[in-house]
Amino acid sequence: MTIEHPRARRYPFEAKVDLTDLSSEARIDGRTSDVSLFGCHVDALKTFPQGTKVKIRIIHRSTNFEVLGSVAHVGPGGGMGIIFANMDLNAQTVLEKWIANIREQ
């Protein structure tokens, strides 16, 4: 059995998440439980299958972070690991500020 290890340190981070399947335009609402420079974990009652291409929008303290990504894995109890892709400079800046704030605490 292969165990996946995250590429970057994960930080505890709770925020509202909207996920949209790029193919079907189906939407799922959830919450993050952690975040890294490359992705996040989303806790949700419903999940998309592994490999689904998504648009992810994270809302935290009136700041929006929006990027494309994909579902890396789906947990047995629900929840999904999301990999970020195609991050523009604005999104990267928002994410880096959030992580810097977590590190300071």
C-alpha positions as CSV (number, residue, x, y, z in Angstrom):
1,M,0.0,0.0,0.0
2,T,1.4,3.4,-1.0
3,I,1.0,6.3,1.5
4,E,0.8,9.8,0.0
5,H,2.8,12.5,1.8
6,P,2.0,16.2,1.3
7,R,4.5,18.2,-0.7
8,A,4.4,21.1,1.7
9,R,3.7,21.7,5.4
10,R,0.0,21.8,6.1
11,Y,-1.5,24.4,8.5
12,P,-4.8,24.2,10.4
13,F,-7.1,26.5,8.6
14,E,-10.9,26.8,8.8
15,A,-12.8,28.7,6.2
16,K,-15.9,28.4,4.0
17,V,-15.3,26.6,0.6
18,D,-17.3,26.5,-2.6
19,L,-16.3,23.8,-5.0
20,T,-17.6,23.6,-8.6
21,D,-17.1,20.6,-10.9
22,L,-15.8,22.1,-14.2
23,S,-17.5,19.5,-16.3
24,S,-21.0,19.3,-14.8
25,E,-21.1,22.6,-12.9
26,A,-22.3,20.7,-9.8
27,R,-21.5,22.6,-6.6
28,I,-20.5,21.5,-3.2
29,D,-20.2,23.6,-0.1
30,G,-17.8,22.7,2.7
31,R,-15.1,23.9,5.0
32,T,-11.3,23.6,5.0
33,S,-9.6,21.9,7.8
34,D,-6.0,22.6,6.6
35,V,-4.2,24.4,3.9
36,S,-0.7,24.3,2.3
37,L,1.0,26.2,-0.6
38,F,-0.2,23.4,-2.9
39,G,-3.7,22.5,-1.7
40,C,-6.1,22.0,1.1
41,H,-8.4,19.5,2.7
42,V,-12.2,20.1,2.3
43,D,-14.7,18.6,4.7
44,A,-18.0,18.2,3.0
45,L,-21.1,16.0,3.3
46,K,-20.9,15.2,-0.5
47,T,-17.7,14.6,-2.4
48,F,-16.5,14.6,-6.0
49,P,-14.7,11.6,-7.4
50,Q,-10.9,11.5,-7.4
51,G,-9.5,13.3,-10.5
52,T,-12.5,15.7,-10.8
53,K,-11.3,19.1,-12.1
54,V,-12.8,21.8,-9.9
55,K,-12.9,25.6,-9.3
56,I,-12.3,26.2,-5.6
57,R,-13.3,29.4,-3.8
58,I,-12.2,29.8,-0.2
59,I,-13.7,32.7,1.8
60,H,-11.9,33.8,4.9
61,R,-12.4,37.1,6.8
62,S,-14.0,38.7,3.7
63,T,-11.1,37.7,1.5
64,N,-11.6,35.4,-1.5
65,F,-9.1,32.9,-2.9
66,E,-10.2,31.4,-6.2
67,V,-8.2,28.9,-8.3
68,L,-8.6,25.8,-10.4
69,G,-7.6,22.5,-9.0
70,S,-8.4,18.8,-8.9
71,V,-9.5,16.2,-6.3
72,A,-6.4,14.4,-5.3
73,H,-8.1,11.9,-3.0
74,V,-11.4,11.2,-1.3
75,G,-11.5,10.1,2.4
76,P,-13.5,7.2,3.6
77,G,-15.5,9.4,6.0
78,G,-16.1,12.1,3.5
79,G,-13.8,15.0,2.7
80,M,-11.4,15.6,-0.2
81,G,-7.8,16.5,-0.7
82,I,-7.6,19.3,-3.3
83,I,-4.6,20.2,-5.4
84,F,-4.3,23.8,-6.5
85,A,-3.5,24.6,-10.1
86,N,-3.1,27.6,-12.4
87,M,-2.7,30.0,-9.5
88,D,-2.4,33.6,-10.5
89,L,-0.3,36.2,-8.6
90,N,-3.3,37.6,-6.7
91,A,-4.4,34.2,-5.5
92,Q,-0.8,33.3,-4.5
93,T,-0.5,36.5,-2.5
94,V,-3.7,35.8,-0.6
95,L,-2.7,32.3,0.2
96,E,0.8,33.3,1.3
97,K,-0.7,36.0,3.6
98,W,-3.0,33.5,5.2
99,I,-0.2,31.1,5.8
100,A,2.1,33.8,7.2
101,N,-0.7,34.8,9.6
102,I,-1.0,31.2,10.8
103,R,2.8,30.9,11.3
104,E,2.8,34.1,13.5
105,Q,0.2,32.6,15.9
